[in-house]
């Protein structure tokens, strides 16, 4: 089962925060994930209301919803906090 907190979901949300409008295929290549893994995770995140898709002529374009943007921003803040703590402890 896919969850919002798993690594692939987190990577997709952070990716779309910076790269809105990408296709599943291009995103899977850039994130070095299989197409199936990316497709399944995108479908889950769309069902949860974190991602919206627009069907183009050949593929689906992905973007974050407002809720998805909030979650991705929180992931960014968590990453920044953890990096700060690590650098202070070194």
Secondary structure, DSSP 8 states (H G I E B T S, - for coil): ---TTSHHHHHHHHHHHHSTT-BHHHHHHHHT--HHHHHHHHHHHHHTTSEEEEE-SSSEEEEE-HHHHHHHHHHHHHHHHHHHHHHHH-
